[in-house]
Amino acid sequence: MAAVDNSIEAQALVREFKKGPRAVDGIDLRVEGGEIYGFLGPNGAGKSTTVLMLTTLLPPTSGTARVGGFDVVKQGPQVRKAIGAALQEAALDPLLTGREHLRLQTAMHGIRGEERKRRSDQLLERVGLSEAADRKVKGYSGGMKRRLDLALALVHGPRILFLDEPTTGLDVQSRTALWREVGRLAREDGVTVFLTTQYLEEADVLADRVGIIDRGHIVAEGTPERLKAQIARSTVEALPANAEEKGAVAAVLERFGKQTPGFSPGTVAVQLASSDGHLTEIVRALDQEGLRIAHLQIHEPTLDDVFLAKTGRHLEGAGEAAGNLEPEPAPA
Amino acid sequence: MTALALQVASLGRRSVVRTLRQPAAVVFPLLFPVLLLAVNAGGLRAETRLPGFPTDSFLAFALAVPFIQGGLFATGNAGIDLAKDIQTGFLNRLALTPMRGIALLAGELGGVMSLAVVQALFYLAIGLIFGVRLKSGFAGGFVLIALAAVIALGFAAFGAFAALRTGSTEAVNGIFPVFFVFLFISSMNIPRNLMSTTWFRWFATINPVSYLIEGVRSLVISGWNAEALLLAFGIGLGVVVAGFTLAAVSLSERLART
C-alpha cells in the first residue's frame, strides 16, 4: 500500500488580480507531513491569497501546487477531501447553534446517523464547547467562534489543516488554548498544519518551520532558531533623556554596530557588530560624551529582526507602510 | 438517503431554521399582505358594482394578491440569506466540502418554498375565516397552495440569482421594490377587461404577474378554469426554470473552486 502523502508543495505560484499587483509573486515552498508550518507576514503580504490557492478556492494565475499529493488545479475534489480549513474570520451563521453547525458540516461531508452524532459530540468536547453547543453562535465570544471553526474543519478527519490567522483578535487565554490544540493535532494525530499569522510569538512558539512572506515573495524560510541564528546579533536600543541629543546618541551607538529602525518612537537602535556583549562599553561611551539616557535596552534576535534584516522594515506596521497589496481575495 | 439528498435536506433545514429565528422575516410576510388585503377589500368594495365584475365579494377577488406578495417576500428571504453567506465567507466554508452547487440552491429554495406554503395556508385560512369560499372546492385549495409554492419558488430563484450575481444584500433589497412595481401594474385590483386606461391595460396584459394572480383568483372565484390555470402554472414554472438557471450559472461562477 502506498504511503499517504500529507505534504504541501508549491512551485513558482503566482496570483495576479485584475487592476492590482501580484498578490503572490512566484513562491516556492514545501511542507512535510506532520509539520507545523508558520506562514508569517504583515497584512497584505499574500498569506491569505496563498491559502485560498492551496485550498482550491482560488485558481493560481501560474505555477503549480500539490496538496496531499494532489494538484490543486486538476484534482480539486481530492484536495478538498484531504484538507480542513479555518479561513480568516470565522465564517459562522450567527443564527445557528454550535451543534447545528456541526450537523450541517457533517451532512455536507456525507457523514450520517450515529456516526454524525458521535463525531459532533467528540469534537465539541475536544474544543471545549459541549456546554455551549446548543447556544446560538451570535452569543459566542471570539475564542469560542474560533474553536468551533476549528472543530468544523476537523469533522471529516483531514490529514492537512489550513488555519488562516486563527488567533487574530483573541485574548491570551484563548490563543494559548488554540495553540495547545493545534500542537496536539500535529504531534498526536500527525496532521500537517499550514498556519498563517502576523504574530511573531505564534510562529515562534508553534511552528516547526517558518516562511516569512512580504509583498508576495518568501523572503526567508527555516526553523525559527535557524532564522534567528542567521541574524545572530543583538540590538541595542536607547531613548535619549533629551530628544535634542538623539543625533549625538546615534553617533555613539554607531561605533558598536549598524543603525537600524528603533522599536519605539524617539529611540535610537543599532544592531551590534558582533555577538559579544557591549552593554558596559556602550554605557561608558555615552557617559563619557555626557549624554543622558532615559531608557536602554538590549533585544535578543527575534523573527522580527529576521524580517527587518530581509525587508528593512519591522513586521508590525509593515502592511500599512507597504500599502495593502492583497485585495480581498475571497472568491465567493 | 443519497449524499445529495442529505445535503439538500440539511441546507433546506438550515434555511427554515434561520428564517424562523428572525421574527421579522416571519411576521412581516404574514401580516403585510393581510393588512393590504384588508385595506383594499374595505376601500375598493364599490368595484363589485361595476358591470361585468366577476364576483360580488371584493375580498374573494383580492385574496389572490397576498399569495403573490408572499412570493415576493420569498425573493428577499432567499436572496438575503445567500448574500449574507457570501459576505461572511460561509459560502467558502461550504465550498470546501464535497457539497454540490445544485444542493445549495435546492436546499435554500426548498426551505423558502416550505415557508411559502405555510404563508399560503395562513392567507387561505384568513380568507376562509372572513367568509370566502373556494369555487373550486377542497381540491382547489390544494392546487392553490401548489401554485403559491411554484410562484414563491420562481421569485426566490430570482432573489438567489441577484445575490449570487452581486454578493450584496443591498442589491437584493434593491430588486424587491422592482418586483413590487410588477405587482401594482397588474390585474391585482381590477380585472383587465374592466381597465379603462389603455396604457395600464397594455402593461397589465404583458405583465406575467397578472396571469399568476388570475390563476390563483380563478380557483377562488371561478372554479376550474383550465386556461387561467395553465397560464399561471406555465408562467410560474417558466419563472422557476429561468431563475434557477440564472442562479445556477451565477453559483458556478461564484464557487470558483478548482
Interface residues (C-beta under 8 A of the other chain):
Chain A: T55 T56 L57 L58 P59 V72 V73 K74 G76 P77 V79 R80 K81 I83 G84 A85 L87 Q88 E89 A91 L92 D93 L95 L96 E100 R103 L104 Q105 A107 M108 H109 G110 R112 K136 L152 H156 A330 P331 A332
Chain B: M1 A3 L6 Q7 A9 S10 L11 R14 V17 R18 R21 Q22 D85 I86 T88 G89 F90 L91 N92 R93 L94 A95 L96 T97 P98 M99 G167 R254 L255 A256 R257 T258
